[in-house]
């Protein structure tokens, strides 16, 4: 308790100064109370970083899908294989057997 009183006595004359008090209030306002405060800014930075990661993922996905679309458009065998695997299409007089692996 004595240490706290010493600290208060040491700080009190500085807090009494109107310029230091105004500066402290201004800093508290900027760091915590303003619309662009420090806490919100940290959240915005995290959100931005997540959006950048999502953008990179989707750009890679678009690239791979574009390559696959080009293969499907140019190669009839790939188109038939895709239709059989994804949509379970078949030729006439043909049976399809689906094997499901259980874990």
Protein Blocks (a to p, Z undefined) as FASTA:
>chain_A
ZZmmmmmmmmmmmmmpmklmmmmmmmmmmmmmmmklfklmmmmmmmmmmmmmmmmmmmmm
mmmmmmmmmmmmmmmklmmmmmmmmnopacehiacddddddZZ
